[in-house]
Amino acid sequence: RLVHNAQGQVEARFDYELEDTLNAVEAQVELLGPDFGSITSAALDPTVGVPHENELLYTFAADEWWPGATYYAVLTGVDQHGVDDPPIAPNTRWYRIRDVNKRMLAVTAEACAPVLPDVEIVQVGEGDPIGGTVPVVVKVTVGGECPLTGFTVKVVAECPVNEPDPEAELTGAWYSDEACTQASGAPGQGETRWWKGEWNTCTVPLGHNETHRVEAELRYSQTWDQQAGSVSDAATRGVANLVIHDLTATPGTADYFCFDPAADEQSATRHPRVSFTIVDEGAPSNDYRWIVFIRDTRSTNWEANYAVVSGTSDGPGEVTAVVNDPSAPGQTQDVQLSEWGTYTFDVYVWKWPYRLKVPATVPGTARKGDELWFSIDDSGNWCAMFDYYLLDELGEEPSEVWWTWLVPTCSRWRT
């Protein structure tokens, strides 16, 4: 038998009983691994007719045994009758195990090593970074002696402006196959199942481009000491829902453009253009900020010698930054270029999502997030009353909050 002890170690224990009219000359047992290699051997008590139970044969180190594999115990023994004994009488009883009579005894018993609980995240989307809605697949093995008590998968946004990091639990279903096509229930003791859920990286937990961590945890109780335990796994992914595509410059490439302040006003070298496309896999915002940092390729101090063209966009799509053109709409430039030459550039885009909101219901309750109602005060006047709950996903306090009263024609009356 392969069992856990109170310290959680795996022990090989052996039960046997010898039967004969005389005690055995010797008896021993050898423990073999799944590859039939010898692990250890031990002498046994050769007394016949007595049950020998729960004999400790070997204690495995943590990295020395294979969960779920088969191990073998081979018992051998020699009796005291000798080769000159008379022929075996019909009713003579020789020592034996499992009803096998042998003068020179060799009997094999086998046992499967206990299955340990294990969790492995096998898929979080495809590649890194990821975006949009991606599958999350976790391989879960429940221990043979560790009944399942709970299982969770959550996503944590590693966002430095939040304490603690925002997180959200994912929901999913159990499957009996790795391809997640055969639905099943949760795994039982000693069983392996696959859990599959979906993660909408555009909204969970915050829906930005930061690094996220997927955590899976299996909780169980240990039958040998009744203590609770857990195993877990984690996978880190970059999330890129807001990205820049099709970056180029005219005249030039995605790496540089050419500038000539003496060129004709209509010339491309007089007003170079940096073009790019904003792609947002998440919910589009109506406030995208973009910045083009411009540096002279001849500069030896890029920290000091640069110009900035910045602007806004009211949605994803194509954007063109025009250099040295004060009349270009929707943009500003802090320093005008004056030297002929080539310039390199970096482009940054971010959106300003509206994180302050009134939720549909107050978190943890069924109460509405906002409600308008009327009452009569002690003077008999009708009063408009307003209940509301504010929630900011970044955990920041709003600078101001107001409400606007609309008359039945939906025109504003007062704020």
VOGU-3710 file (C-alpha; in Angstrom, 3 decimals, decimal comma):
1> rlvhnaqgqv> 0,000/0,000/0,000  1,214/3,508/-0,844  -0,250/6,033/1,579  0,393/9,504/2,977  1,676/9,893/6,511  0,819/12,757/8,869  3,623/14,856/7,372  2,237/14,444/3,852  5,023/12,069/2,776  4,292/8,946/0,744
11> earfdyeled> 5,092/5,643/2,487  5,213/2,089/1,136  3,659/-0,267/3,698  3,272/-4,037/3,491  0,788/-6,561/4,958  1,508/-10,305/4,853  0,855/-13,633/6,580  2,869/-16,838/6,167  1,272/-20,280/6,496  3,193/-23,520/7,071
21> tlnaveaqve> 3,694/-26,220/9,686  7,097/-24,693/10,482  8,388/-21,158/10,632  10,252/-19,959/7,553  14,025/-19,955/7,468  13,921/-16,463/5,974  11,546/-14,029/4,323  12,122/-10,713/2,656  10,341/-8,177/0,466  11,777/-6,050/-2,354
31> llgpdfgsit> 10,148/-2,809/-3,562  10,307/-2,223/-7,322  9,515/0,991/-9,187  7,347/1,424/-12,303  10,396/0,512/-14,420  10,934/-2,614/-12,268  14,151/-1,166/-10,885  14,893/-2,037/-7,265  14,181/0,761/-4,782  14,810/-1,051/-1,496
41> saaldptvgv> 14,522/-4,433/0,208  13,922/-5,493/3,791  13,945/-8,639/5,886  10,582/-9,770/7,225  9,546/-11,585/10,357  9,463/-15,296/9,278  6,929/-16,342/11,930  4,050/-18,272/10,340  0,396/-18,120/11,253  0,549/-14,515/12,442
51> phenellytf> -0,782/-11,500/10,498  1,992/-8,958/9,974  0,287/-5,666/9,196  1,284/-2,128/8,263  5,007/-2,854/8,043  6,893/0,288/6,917  8,962/-0,581/3,891  10,063/2,792/2,532  9,428/6,557/2,768  9,645/8,407/-0,553
61> aadewwpgat> 11,300/11,798/-1,013  9,108/14,457/-2,649  10,836/14,133/-6,036  11,364/10,380/-5,888  8,023/8,924/-6,872  5,545/9,231/-9,749  1,921/9,957/-8,824  -0,462/7,476/-10,401  2,301/5,007/-11,371  2,310/1,334/-10,299
71> yyavltgvdq> 4,874/0,032/-7,784  5,577/-3,628/-7,000  6,456/-5,528/-3,823  7,999/-9,000/-4,316  7,979/-11,331/-1,278  10,367/-14,283/-1,217  10,971/-16,911/1,447  12,555/-20,287/2,267  10,929/-22,946/4,496  12,570/-25,369/6,982
81> hgvddppiap> 11,519/-28,681/5,390  14,579/-29,153/3,190  15,058/-31,268/0,069  15,189/-34,604/1,972  11,685/-34,336/3,405  9,280/-37,096/2,442  6,802/-36,459/-0,351  4,191/-33,856/0,461  1,248/-35,411/2,234  -2,154/-34,537/0,763
91> ntrwyrirdv> -3,104/-32,311/3,687  0,280/-30,724/4,388  0,028/-26,907/4,578  2,975/-24,891/3,340  3,355/-21,184/4,112  1,635/-19,043/1,489  0,210/-15,657/0,641  -3,016/-15,023/-1,247  -3,716/-18,803/-1,353  -0,559/-19,578/-3,365
101> nkrmlavtae> 1,288/-22,710/-2,048  5,025/-22,690/-2,744  8,019/-24,506/-1,215  10,284/-21,657/-2,425  7,974/-18,716/-2,154  7,977/-15,742/-4,549  4,809/-13,659/-4,587  4,277/-10,222/-6,150  1,859/-7,567/-4,958  1,302/-4,186/-6,611
111> acapvlpdve> -0,146/-0,788/-5,701  -0,707/2,557/-7,423  0,937/5,612/-5,951  -1,553/8,211/-4,671  -2,463/10,911/-7,181  -1,506/14,363/-5,923  -3,611/17,471/-6,571  -2,232/19,610/-9,374  -3,170/22,719/-11,368  -1,630/23,736/-14,687
121> ivqvgegdpi> -2,657/26,703/-16,842  -2,301/25,302/-20,364  -3,676/28,187/-22,452  -4,275/31,924/-22,158  -5,124/33,086/-25,659  -2,591/32,757/-28,457  0,827/34,352/-28,138  1,866/37,361/-26,108  0,564/40,057/-26,059  -3,112/39,184/-26,375
131> ggtvpvvvkv> -6,221/41,225/-27,024  -9,992/40,946/-27,342  -11,735/37,887/-25,878  -9,392/34,925/-25,350  -9,860/31,361/-24,045  -8,362/30,294/-20,725  -7,819/26,542/-20,216  -6,643/24,959/-16,952  -5,752/21,295/-16,375  -6,917/20,221/-12,914
141> tvggecpltg> -6,086/16,976/-11,108  -7,814/16,229/-7,809  -5,723/14,170/-5,383  -6,647/10,594/-4,630  -6,656/11,425/-0,932  -7,507/15,135/-1,259  -11,219/15,821/-1,962  -11,924/19,026/-3,914  -13,335/21,858/-1,805  -13,011/24,806/-4,206
151> ftvkvvaecp> -11,570/26,045/-7,501  -11,176/29,595/-8,822  -9,574/31,319/-11,795  -9,022/35,061/-11,612  -7,297/37,810/-13,576  -5,179/40,422/-11,828  -4,192/43,668/-13,559  -0,668/44,610/-12,508  -1,448/48,302/-12,468  0,932/50,489/-10,391
161> vnepdpeael> -1,677/53,210/-9,742  -3,963/50,809/-7,865  -3,558/49,390/-4,365  -4,299/46,554/-4,354  -4,134/45,523/-8,007  -7,630/45,228/-9,542  -8,803/41,657/-10,070  -11,826/39,762/-11,355  -12,893/36,109/-11,196  -13,579/34,247/-14,449
171> tgawysdeac> -16,392/31,763/-15,019  -16,118/28,570/-17,044  -17,117/24,921/-17,435  -15,556/21,468/-16,923  -14,550/19,089/-19,719  -13,265/15,519/-19,735  -10,894/15,953/-22,709  -7,974/18,257/-23,418  -9,697/19,690/-26,501  -12,596/20,789/-24,242
181> tqasgapgqg> -15,310/19,233/-26,410  -16,825/16,711/-23,958  -18,633/18,485/-21,135  -18,466/16,927/-17,676  -18,827/17,676/-14,024  -16,090/18,745/-11,650  -13,317/16,178/-11,120  -13,616/13,610/-8,341  -10,829/12,167/-6,226  -7,942/10,946/-8,375
191> etrwwkgewn> -9,478/12,387/-11,572  -8,227/14,914/-14,119  -10,475/17,431/-15,874  -10,010/20,539/-17,980  -11,629/23,855/-17,061  -12,279/26,365/-19,848  -13,474/29,938/-19,605  -13,273/33,180/-21,570  -11,500/36,367/-20,636  -12,621/39,615/-22,225
201> tctvplghne> -9,357/41,536/-21,982  -11,113/44,696/-23,158  -13,125/45,054/-19,948  -11,769/42,639/-17,297  -10,626/43,818/-14,875  -9,891/47,280/-16,323  -9,454/46,704/-20,048  -6,151/48,422/-20,696  -2,771/47,506/-22,168  -0,944/46,669/-18,970
211> thrveaelry> 0,518/43,334/-17,889  -2,031/40,928/-16,431  -1,654/37,764/-14,360  -4,014/34,777/-14,589  -4,157/32,772/-11,364  -5,768/29,327/-10,902  -6,166/27,791/-7,448  -7,407/24,351/-6,379  -8,416/23,962/-2,734  -8,758/20,582/-1,029
221> sqtwdqqags> -8,900/18,766/2,301  -6,355/16,088/3,217  -7,870/12,799/4,346  -4,788/11,714/6,328  -4,672/14,718/8,678  -7,916/16,601/7,906  -5,959/19,763/7,095  -6,916/22,102/4,280  -4,474/22,706/1,452  -4,205/24,269/-1,979
231> vsdaatrgva> -2,162/24,201/-5,172  -2,006/26,981/-7,736  -0,490/28,106/-10,995  -0,086/31,517/-12,615  0,577/32,833/-16,112  1,496/36,390/-17,082  0,423/37,999/-20,342  0,701/41,405/-21,867  -2,602/42,874/-23,035  -2,582/45,058/-26,153
241> nlvihdltat> -6,074/46,185/-27,026  -4,957/49,660/-28,081  -2,241/49,422/-30,735  -0,682/51,462/-33,538  -0,745/50,064/-37,072  0,521/51,224/-40,471  3,081/53,703/-39,149  4,872/55,609/-41,908  6,292/59,053/-42,747  6,292/61,167/-45,945
251> pgtadyfcfd> 8,873/61,703/-47,238  10,618/58,876/-45,400  9,840/55,564/-43,732  8,521/54,247/-40,441  11,902/55,165/-38,930  12,584/58,725/-40,123  11,456/61,606/-42,335  13,280/64,295/-44,322  12,875/68,002/-43,583  13,940/71,055/-45,595
261> paadeqsatr> 12,868/74,473/-44,284  13,881/76,098/-47,573  11,684/73,893/-49,724  8,537/75,178/-51,426  5,568/75,652/-49,097  3,662/72,899/-50,890  6,602/70,479/-50,812  6,378/67,363/-48,646  9,842/68,078/-47,216  8,661/71,478/-45,968
271> hprvsftivd> 5,794/69,904/-43,980  6,548/66,177/-43,442  3,675/63,947/-42,376  3,673/61,106/-39,854  0,688/58,813/-40,425  -0,595/55,904/-38,352  -3,789/54,011/-37,587  -5,260/53,666/-34,101  -6,766/50,207/-33,540  -8,748/49,512/-30,372
281> egapsndyrw> -9,994/45,974/-29,699  -11,992/47,233/-26,735  -14,895/49,587/-26,420  -13,968/52,628/-28,529  -13,461/55,872/-26,672  -14,231/59,332/-27,971  -11,018/60,754/-26,549  -7,721/59,423/-27,847  -4,546/61,397/-27,178  -1,531/60,985/-29,415
291> ivfirdtrst> 2,009/62,368/-29,298  4,805/62,292/-31,862  8,246/62,848/-30,338  10,656/64,155/-33,021  14,455/64,068/-32,703  17,208/65,183/-35,047  19,222/62,099/-36,031  22,404/64,167/-35,626  21,628/65,057/-32,041  23,917/63,783/-29,282
301> nweanyavvs> 21,437/64,586/-26,529  18,047/63,148/-27,330  16,765/63,957/-23,853  16,994/67,679/-24,563  16,791/68,206/-28,313  13,354/67,152/-29,451  10,058/68,570/-30,641  6,560/67,374/-29,839  3,523/67,282/-32,078  0,396/66,272/-30,148
311> gtsdgpgevt> -3,302/66,060/-30,801  -6,548/64,244/-30,187  -8,778/61,885/-32,114  -12,473/61,261/-31,506  -12,216/57,561/-32,318  -10,032/54,770/-33,718  -8,818/55,191/-37,282  -6,229/56,996/-39,350  -4,287/59,926/-37,898  -1,840/62,269/-39,637
321> avvndpsapg> 0,495/64,575/-37,761  1,796/67,422/-39,932  5,197/68,825/-38,938  5,803/72,595/-38,855  2,248/73,488/-39,851  0,510/75,726/-37,293  -2,680/75,625/-39,365  -3,043/71,818/-39,180  -6,334/71,070/-37,365  -6,544/69,144/-34,107
331> qtqdvqlsew> -2,870/69,349/-33,201  -0,191/71,533/-31,619  3,606/71,643/-31,903  5,779/73,005/-29,114  9,020/73,670/-31,039  9,278/74,381/-34,780  11,993/72,542/-36,707  14,584/74,815/-38,327  17,504/72,655/-39,436  17,615/70,726/-42,710
341> gtytfdvyvw> 18,144/66,986/-42,253  16,575/63,701/-41,243  14,549/63,238/-38,097  13,474/60,103/-36,268  10,280/59,884/-34,222  8,292/57,884/-31,674  4,494/57,724/-31,543  2,433/57,217/-28,383  -1,329/56,792/-28,189  -3,557/56,416/-25,159
351> kwpyrlkvpa> -7,215/56,802/-24,440  -8,980/58,406/-21,546  -11,722/55,953/-20,578  -14,524/57,199/-18,374  -13,909/55,246/-15,159  -16,328/57,112/-12,896  -19,785/55,623/-13,217  -23,055/54,816/-11,491  -23,436/51,008/-11,565  -26,734/49,336/-12,391
361> tvpgtarkgd> -26,838/47,936/-8,856  -24,910/48,718/-5,695  -22,094/46,120/-5,444  -23,086/43,180/-3,285  -26,763/44,147/-3,168  -29,856/44,158/-5,376  -30,392/47,863/-4,772  -30,398/50,133/-7,831  -27,348/52,262/-8,442  -29,513/55,343/-8,880
371> elwfsiddsg> -33,165/56,097/-8,254  -35,396/59,190/-8,505  -38,396/59,378/-6,202  -40,817/61,911/-4,729  -41,988/62,637/-1,227  -44,033/65,263/0,638  -42,299/67,242/3,353  -43,837/68,467/6,593  -45,087/71,650/4,859  -46,943/69,681/2,199
381> nwcamfdyyl> -44,428/70,435/-0,563  -43,535/67,841/-3,148  -39,816/67,092/-3,066  -37,750/65,336/-5,710  -35,319/62,947/-4,027  -32,349/61,285/-5,675  -30,340/58,265/-4,474  -27,069/57,355/-6,210  -23,920/55,280/-5,797  -20,586/56,303/-7,340
391> ldelgeepse> -18,013/53,763/-8,457  -14,583/54,610/-9,853  -12,663/51,643/-11,252  -9,348/53,374/-10,595  -10,260/53,979/-6,963  -9,988/57,756/-7,277  -12,272/60,357/-5,729  -14,153/62,573/-8,221  -13,378/66,280/-8,176  -17,060/67,181/-8,530
401> vwwtwlvptc> -20,438/65,561/-9,093  -23,692/67,187/-10,210  -27,106/66,199/-11,438  -29,368/67,911/-13,945  -33,152/68,188/-13,608  -35,063/67,804/-16,868  -38,646/68,913/-17,352  -41,063/66,587/-19,243  -39,981/68,094/-22,558  -36,425/66,844/-21,747
411> srwrt> -35,049/70,372/-21,640  -32,743/71,278/-18,800  -34,413/73,136/-15,952  -31,682/73,378/-13,371  -28,411/71,700/-12,307
//
